[in-house]
Amino acid sequence: MKTKIILLVLSVALISSIAGFFTSQLLSKNNSELLTPFVALQENIGFPLLEYSIDNLKIRKYIPSNLTIESLITKENKYNSYVFSYITLGKKMTGQINIPDKITQSPIQKHSAIIMIRGYVPQEIYQTGTGTKNAADVLANNGYITIAPDFFGYGKSDPEPEDSWQTRFEKPIAIIELLESIKLNGVPTRPELSGNKIAEDSIQNEQKYKIDDIGIWAHSNGGQIALTTLEILDQEIPTTLWAPVTAPFPYSVLYFGDELEDEGKSQRKWISMFEEKYNAFDFSLTKHLNSLQGPIQIHHGNADDAALIYWSEEFVDKIEAENDKRAKILAEEAKEIKTIETTATNSGEPHELKNLEEIDLTFYKYEDTNHNMVPNWNKVIGRDIQFFNKYFNQ
């Protein structure tokens, strides 16, 4: 009897030991995956925000749609302003589109459009066009079609996601799908008006203006969205930024926490949890400058207390460092190519250098100028007109 009891105890101990070993291995594996989620592109289960990393957004499939004019906002001397909508991320997003009177279907006329990306505006005071309409007015008066999305939760757009991180990270997707929609399908022709309303029999959606050139204008946090968009696309899109937020992520979020009712307490908690699970560098525009192309111009006032001019100065320094890095790579590759071409008996196909052109960046500083570029607003918008005219031959 005693022998049977001893054997039973030993058996239980052995089974417990084996179970403990495998449990330990399983937990070790799970902990490893939690701490290093970016080692491999595993399934996003447990890491739902991983799909919004800049590298993953580069390989994402973007779905264009048709822009639709929904209603008239106002009829100005040189352009009409409308509420438009398009489909992005499978949902409806609205915005303001200005179409100049001089735009026609003439085959010899070039059409240029500027996408306008606003900064933060509280939902309770927002109306379609808030944050962009003044600059859009000047651009439209100078012959540019301007297109300013509201973003989800604003205007007549569908609601924004409940997850605030998702809301933040989806914005470049909305801009890219707007860009792709304009490139592929153009923009609706100006509908006929009956008084101050669109005529019911207007054929606005049957014909489109083909867009030849696209630029970007952005203000404040819109600058962060614009730069991230440029890095994802790795394309040359003339872009002008007013007082942009260019601080590294997530500091760019933390800085504004004191404006919240709890002075950023809950925000700091969520960011701490985020950084425990994710690598913040994968979401930070300042860590992906190797994918940035110009031309870009930045305007910033030294009296800006909303987005610090120091951020732009530091960003410009990082661009200069990136340009130096590219110049060195080009010089080394050119030297290697020259050696190959002079020593090889048959060079075969011609060698081509990588796309490592210097980022064309112009930085304007303004004395005693606030976040909205006052009192130098007219000078700033004038420089924007010159900037876009240079690249679009207006």
Backbone torsions as a table, in degrees:
resi	resn	phi	psi	omega
1	MET	NA	-45.4	179.9
2	LYS	-61.6	-38.8	-179.7
3	THR	-62.9	-40.5	179.9
4	LYS	-64.2	-38.7	-179.8
5	ILE	-65.3	-43.0	179.8
6	ILE	-61.7	-44.0	179.5
7	LEU	-62.8	-38.5	179.6
8	LEU	-64.5	-43.3	179.5
9	VAL	-63.1	-43.6	179.4
10	LEU	-63.3	-39.6	179.3
11	SER	-62.6	-45.8	179.1
12	VAL	-61.1	-42.2	-179.5
13	ALA	-63.0	-42.3	-179.6
14	LEU	-64.2	-45.7	179.9
15	ILE	-62.1	-42.2	179.9
16	SER	-63.3	-38.4	-179.9
17	SER	-64.9	-45.6	179.1
18	ILE	-62.5	-45.7	179.9
19	ALA	-61.6	-41.2	179.6
20	GLY	-62.9	-39.0	180.0
21	PHE	-61.2	-50.3	-178.0
22	PHE	-68.0	-34.9	176.4
23	THR	-63.8	-42.1	178.6
24	SER	-61.7	-42.6	-180.0
25	GLN	-64.7	-40.4	-179.6
26	LEU	-64.2	-46.2	179.9
27	LEU	-64.7	-39.0	178.1
28	SER	-60.6	-43.1	179.5
29	LYS	-62.7	-45.0	-179.1
30	ASN	-65.2	-40.4	178.6
31	ASN	-64.1	-39.1	179.1
32	SER	-62.1	-43.0	-179.4
33	GLU	-67.5	-33.8	-179.9
34	LEU	-68.0	-39.2	-176.2
35	LEU	-80.0	-25.5	-178.3
36	THR	-129.8	65.1	-176.4
37	PRO	-70.7	-13.4	-175.6
38	PHE	-102.5	6.0	177.7
39	VAL	-62.4	-39.3	178.0
40	ALA	-140.3	155.7	178.6
41	LEU	-81.0	71.1	178.9
42	GLN	-77.0	179.1	175.7
43	GLU	-59.8	146.1	-176.4
44	ASN	-79.9	7.3	178.3
45	ILE	-61.6	122.7	-176.8
46	GLY	91.4	-14.8	179.0
47	PHE	-133.6	62.5	-171.7
48	PRO	-63.4	-25.1	-178.3
49	LEU	-85.4	-5.7	-178.4
50	LEU	-59.3	-30.3	-179.4
51	GLU	-65.0	-15.6	-178.7
52	TYR	-98.0	5.6	173.4
53	SER	-62.3	151.2	-175.5
54	ILE	-60.6	-39.8	178.9
55	ASP	-64.2	-39.4	178.6
56	ASN	-72.6	-32.1	176.4
57	LEU	-68.3	-23.7	177.0
58	LYS	-67.4	-29.1	-177.4
59	ILE	-105.7	5.5	179.6
60	ARG	-69.2	148.8	174.6
61	LYS	-89.4	123.1	-178.7
62	TYR	-103.2	139.0	-173.2
63	ILE	-112.5	111.4	178.0
64	PRO	-76.3	160.9	176.7
65	SER	-141.6	-176.2	175.7
66	ASN	-94.8	139.8	171.2
67	LEU	-81.7	138.7	-178.8
68	THR	-125.9	130.6	174.8
69	ILE	-84.6	129.2	-174.7
70	GLU	-105.9	-39.7	-177.9
71	SER	-160.1	161.3	178.0
72	LEU	-85.9	133.0	173.3
73	ILE	-91.3	-54.6	179.4
74	THR	-160.8	153.3	175.7
75	LYS	-109.3	113.1	-179.9
76	GLU	-98.3	177.7	-176.6
77	ASN	-63.6	-38.3	-173.9
78	LYS	-117.5	-0.2	-179.9
79	TYR	-159.3	161.2	171.4
80	ASN	-110.4	142.8	179.7
81	SER	-113.6	132.7	-175.4
82	TYR	-132.5	157.7	164.0
83	VAL	-83.2	129.1	176.6
84	PHE	-121.4	167.7	174.9
85	SER	-143.3	157.7	172.5
86	TYR	-152.2	171.5	-179.3
87	ILE	-105.7	125.9	175.7
88	THR	-140.7	139.5	-176.3
89	LEU	54.5	29.9	177.3
90	GLY	76.7	9.1	-178.0
91	LYS	-129.7	165.9	-178.8
92	LYS	-85.6	132.1	173.1
93	MET	-127.1	134.1	179.5
94	THR	-105.0	177.5	178.5
95	GLY	177.4	-170.6	179.9
96	GLN	-112.8	131.7	174.8
97	ILE	-123.0	130.6	175.7
98	ASN	-108.2	126.4	-179.7
99	ILE	-119.3	112.9	-178.7
100	PRO	-63.1	150.3	179.4
101	ASP	-63.4	-29.6	-174.9
102	LYS	-77.5	-7.9	178.2
103	ILE	-71.2	127.1	180.0
104	THR	-133.7	178.2	177.1
105	GLN	-92.0	12.9	180.0
106	SER	-57.4	131.3	-178.6
107	PRO	-66.3	-16.2	-178.3
108	ILE	-97.5	-5.9	179.7
109	GLN	-88.4	130.5	176.1
110	LYS	-90.2	138.0	-179.8
111	HIS	-110.7	127.2	-179.7
112	SER	-119.6	136.4	-178.7
113	ALA	-124.1	142.7	177.0
114	ILE	-117.4	122.5	174.3
115	ILE	-84.7	128.2	-176.2
116	MET	-106.0	122.1	-177.8
117	ILE	-117.1	111.8	-176.8
118	ARG	-80.0	169.9	172.4
119	GLY	-92.4	-163.0	-177.0
120	TYR	-70.1	134.6	173.6
121	VAL	-138.5	129.9	177.0
122	PRO	-58.6	138.4	-176.9
123	GLN	-59.9	-33.6	-174.2
124	GLU	-70.1	-18.5	178.9
125	ILE	-112.1	0.0	-174.4
126	TYR	-77.7	139.2	167.8
127	GLN	-132.4	152.1	179.7
128	THR	-50.9	125.0	-178.7
129	GLY	101.2	-13.9	178.6
130	THR	-59.2	130.8	178.1
131	GLY	92.4	-13.2	-178.8
132	THR	-133.5	-18.8	-167.3
133	LYS	-64.1	-32.2	-178.6
134	ASN	-69.5	-46.5	177.0
135	ALA	-67.2	-37.9	178.9
136	ALA	-62.9	-35.1	178.5
137	ASP	-60.1	-46.3	-179.6
138	VAL	-67.0	-43.3	179.9
139	LEU	-63.6	-42.0	179.4
140	ALA	-66.6	-37.5	177.1
141	ASN	-66.0	-19.3	176.7
142	ASN	-100.2	16.4	170.9
143	GLY	95.6	3.8	-178.7
144	TYR	-94.7	135.3	168.3
145	ILE	-73.6	127.9	179.3
146	THR	-115.2	139.3	-174.5
147	ILE	-134.5	112.4	-175.5
148	ALA	-120.8	105.1	178.9
149	PRO	-70.4	147.6	177.8
150	ASP	-76.6	-33.7	-168.4
151	PHE	80.7	158.4	-177.2
152	PHE	-62.3	142.0	-180.0
153	GLY	86.9	-3.3	-178.5
154	TYR	-124.2	154.6	-178.1
155	GLY	59.9	-133.3	177.9
156	LYS	-107.2	21.7	179.0
157	SER	-71.9	160.6	172.6
158	ASP	-63.6	160.3	-178.4
159	PRO	-61.0	152.5	176.5
160	GLU	-79.4	160.2	179.0
161	PRO	-61.2	154.3	178.3
162	GLU	-70.0	-31.9	179.1
163	ASP	-76.7	116.1	-177.0
164	SER	-65.5	-31.3	176.2
165	TRP	-65.6	-44.6	178.8
166	GLN	-60.8	-42.8	177.5
167	THR	-56.2	-43.6	-178.6
168	ARG	-66.9	-48.3	-172.6
169	PHE	-75.8	-17.7	-179.2
170	GLU	-79.8	-17.0	-173.0
171	LYS	-59.5	-43.8	175.8
172	PRO	-60.9	-32.1	177.6
173	ILE	-62.8	-44.1	179.2
174	ALA	-61.0	-38.8	179.3
175	ILE	-69.8	-43.0	-179.4
176	ILE	-64.1	-42.2	179.5
177	GLU	-69.2	-28.3	172.4
178	LEU	-68.3	-44.6	176.4
179	LEU	-58.1	-47.8	-178.8
180	GLU	-65.7	-35.2	178.4
181	SER	-64.8	-42.8	-179.2
182	ILE	-67.9	-42.8	-179.4
183	LYS	-62.7	-44.2	-174.7
184	LEU	-80.2	-44.7	-170.2
185	ASN	-111.4	-4.6	-178.8
186	GLY	71.4	-163.5	177.8
187	VAL	-123.5	154.4	-177.9
188	PRO	-62.4	145.9	174.6
189	THR	-70.1	158.2	179.7
190	ARG	-62.3	123.3	179.6
191	PRO	-75.3	154.4	175.7
192	GLU	-71.9	147.2	-177.8
193	LEU	-109.7	146.0	171.9
194	SER	-120.6	97.2	-171.4
195	GLY	69.3	-122.5	178.9
196	ASN	-105.8	21.2	178.5
197	LYS	-128.2	159.0	176.6
198	ILE	-73.9	130.6	179.9
199	ALA	-61.6	137.9	-175.9
200	GLU	-60.6	-32.7	-177.1
201	ASP	-94.5	14.2	179.5
202	SER	-63.8	142.3	-178.1
203	ILE	-102.7	38.7	-173.2
204	GLN	-55.4	-31.4	-173.9
205	ASN	-94.6	-0.7	-178.5
206	GLU	-90.2	-23.2	179.4
207	GLN	-123.7	150.9	-178.9
208	LYS	-131.7	150.4	168.4
209	TYR	-86.8	124.3	175.4
210	LYS	-73.8	131.6	-179.2
211	ILE	-98.5	124.3	-178.2
212	ASP	-90.9	-35.1	-176.7
213	ASP	-135.4	143.4	177.9
214	ILE	-130.9	134.5	174.9
215	GLY	-124.8	174.3	178.8
216	ILE	-130.5	135.0	170.6
217	TRP	-119.9	134.5	-178.1
218	ALA	-147.3	149.4	-179.3
219	HIS	-128.4	138.7	171.5
220	SER	57.7	-123.8	-179.9
221	ASN	-64.9	-21.4	173.3
222	GLY	-60.8	-28.3	176.9
223	GLY	-64.2	-38.1	176.7
224	GLN	-64.2	-41.2	178.2
225	ILE	-65.6	-43.0	-178.7
226	ALA	-63.0	-46.3	-178.3
227	LEU	-66.0	-39.5	176.5
228	THR	-62.7	-40.7	176.8
229	THR	-59.6	-44.7	-179.8
230	LEU	-62.9	-38.8	179.8
231	GLU	-69.0	-38.7	178.8
232	ILE	-64.2	-44.0	-176.5
233	LEU	-79.5	-28.5	-177.0
234	ASP	52.8	48.0	-177.9
235	GLN	-128.7	157.9	175.3
236	GLU	-84.8	107.9	176.8
237	ILE	-130.9	109.1	-179.7
238	PRO	-51.7	124.2	-171.4
239	THR	-135.9	133.0	176.3
240	THR	-121.8	135.2	-172.7
241	LEU	-123.2	129.7	176.4
242	TRP	-104.0	120.6	177.1
243	ALA	43.0	56.0	-173.6
244	PRO	-74.3	152.7	170.8
245	VAL	-86.8	105.9	-178.1
246	THR	-119.8	10.8	177.7
247	ALA	-67.2	151.6	-179.8
248	PRO	-61.9	147.3	173.2
249	PHE	-82.7	137.7	8.9
250	PRO	-96.8	7.0	177.8
251	TYR	-57.5	-33.2	-180.0
252	SER	-60.9	-24.2	177.1
253	VAL	-89.1	-44.2	-176.9
254	LEU	-60.9	-34.3	-175.5
255	TYR	-56.5	-35.5	-175.3
256	PHE	-91.4	4.5	-176.1
257	GLY	-63.5	-28.8	-177.7
258	ASP	-68.0	-13.7	179.5
259	GLU	-81.1	-12.5	-179.0
260	LEU	-80.5	161.6	-177.4
261	GLU	-60.6	-36.7	-179.9
262	ASP	-94.1	14.0	178.8
263	GLU	58.2	29.5	173.7
264	GLY	88.0	8.5	-177.4
265	LYS	-59.8	-51.9	-178.6
266	SER	-67.3	-33.2	179.1
267	GLN	-64.0	-44.1	179.3
268	ARG	-63.2	-37.0	179.1
269	LYS	-63.8	-45.4	-178.7
270	TRP	-67.1	-37.4	179.0
271	ILE	-67.2	-38.3	176.4
272	SER	-60.3	-43.7	178.1
273	MET	-66.2	-38.6	179.9
274	PHE	-62.3	-45.5	-176.1
275	GLU	-73.8	-19.3	173.7
276	GLU	-69.3	-29.0	-173.5
277	LYS	-102.2	-34.0	-174.7
278	TYR	-119.4	159.1	172.5
279	ASN	-89.9	109.5	-175.0
280	ALA	-59.4	-28.8	179.7
281	PHE	-59.3	-29.3	-178.3
282	ASP	-69.0	-13.4	-178.1
283	PHE	-115.7	1.3	-173.4
284	SER	-98.4	125.9	-177.7
285	LEU	-64.6	-28.8	-177.8
286	THR	-72.2	-11.7	178.2
287	LYS	-99.3	7.6	-179.2
288	HIS	-132.0	32.4	-178.6
289	LEU	-67.9	-17.8	178.1
290	ASN	-67.0	-13.1	178.3
291	SER	-103.2	5.3	-175.0
292	LEU	-90.5	139.2	174.2
293	GLN	-128.1	154.8	176.7
294	GLY	-93.7	-169.0	1.8
295	PRO	-82.5	144.0	179.7
296	ILE	-134.8	140.9	168.5
297	GLN	-129.2	143.5	-177.4
298	ILE	-121.4	133.3	173.3
299	HIS	-114.1	132.7	178.6
300	HIS	-151.8	136.5	178.2
301	GLY	-99.1	146.1	-176.7
302	ASN	-79.9	-2.7	176.2
303	ALA	-104.9	17.2	-179.1
304	ASP	-79.8	115.2	178.8
305	ASP	-103.4	4.8	178.3
306	ALA	-98.3	-44.6	173.7
307	ALA	-128.6	114.7	-169.9
308	LEU	-70.3	138.1	178.5
309	ILE	-62.7	-25.5	176.9
310	TYR	-57.4	-36.0	179.5
311	TRP	-60.5	-44.4	-179.7
312	SER	-67.2	-39.1	179.0
313	GLU	-63.4	-43.0	178.5
314	GLU	-66.4	-38.6	178.4
315	PHE	-63.4	-42.6	178.1
316	VAL	-61.6	-40.1	177.0
317	ASP	-60.6	-39.7	179.8
318	LYS	-68.3	-35.5	176.7
319	ILE	-66.3	-40.6	178.2
320	GLU	-63.2	-39.6	177.4
321	ALA	-65.4	-40.0	177.3
322	GLU	-63.8	-41.2	178.6
323	ASN	-64.6	-38.4	176.6
324	ASP	-63.0	-41.6	179.4
325	LYS	-62.3	-43.8	179.6
326	ARG	-64.5	-39.6	179.9
327	ALA	-62.4	-39.6	179.4
328	LYS	-66.7	-42.1	179.3
329	ILE	-63.4	-43.6	179.3
330	LEU	-62.1	-41.9	-179.7
331	ALA	-63.8	-42.5	180.0
332	GLU	-66.5	-41.8	-179.6
333	GLU	-68.3	-38.1	178.6
334	ALA	-63.5	-38.5	178.7
335	LYS	-65.8	-42.2	179.2
336	GLU	-64.2	-42.5	-179.5
337	ILE	-64.1	-41.9	179.4
338	LYS	-61.7	-40.3	179.0
339	THR	-64.6	-44.1	179.5
340	ILE	-62.1	-44.1	-174.7
341	GLU	-71.1	-27.3	-178.7
342	THR	-89.1	-18.6	-177.9
343	THR	-106.0	-24.0	-177.7
344	ALA	-79.9	142.3	177.7
345	THR	-78.5	-27.7	179.2
346	ASN	-141.3	104.0	-174.6
347	SER	-76.9	-15.1	179.1
348	GLY	68.9	-138.3	-179.5
349	GLU	-65.1	146.7	179.5
350	PRO	-65.3	143.6	179.7
351	HIS	-81.1	144.2	177.7
352	GLU	-126.1	136.1	176.4
353	LEU	-75.8	153.6	177.7
354	LYS	-66.2	163.4	177.8
355	ASN	-75.9	84.7	-177.4
356	LEU	-123.4	36.0	179.0
357	GLU	-64.6	149.4	178.6
358	GLU	-60.4	139.6	176.1
359	ILE	-72.9	117.5	-179.2
360	ASP	-79.5	104.4	-176.4
361	LEU	-129.1	129.9	175.2
362	THR	-117.8	130.8	-176.5
363	PHE	-119.6	119.6	177.5
364	TYR	-108.0	128.4	174.5
365	LYS	-106.8	144.5	-178.0
366	TYR	-128.5	128.7	-179.8
367	GLU	-74.6	142.1	174.8
368	ASP	49.7	42.3	-176.0
369	THR	-119.8	134.3	-174.1
370	ASN	-90.6	-168.8	-174.8
371	HIS	-64.3	-28.1	179.1
372	ASN	-97.7	17.7	175.1
373	MET	65.8	23.2	174.7
374	VAL	-89.5	133.3	11.8
375	PRO	-96.5	16.2	-176.5
376	ASN	-102.4	22.9	-175.5
377	TRP	-55.6	-46.6	-177.3
378	ASN	-64.5	-38.3	178.4
379	LYS	-65.3	-41.0	-178.1
380	VAL	-65.9	-48.7	-178.8
381	ILE	-66.8	-31.6	175.9
382	GLY	-63.1	-40.3	177.4
383	ARG	-66.8	-33.2	177.2
384	ASP	-65.6	-42.2	178.0
385	ILE	-60.3	-44.8	178.0
386	GLN	-62.3	-40.4	-179.4
387	PHE	-61.3	-52.3	-178.4
388	PHE	-69.2	-37.0	177.3
389	ASN	-59.9	-36.0	-178.6
390	LYS	-62.4	-40.9	-175.3
391	TYR	-93.0	-20.1	-175.9
392	PHE	-113.4	3.1	175.0
393	ASN	53.2	44.9	179.5
394	GLN	-73.2	NA	NA
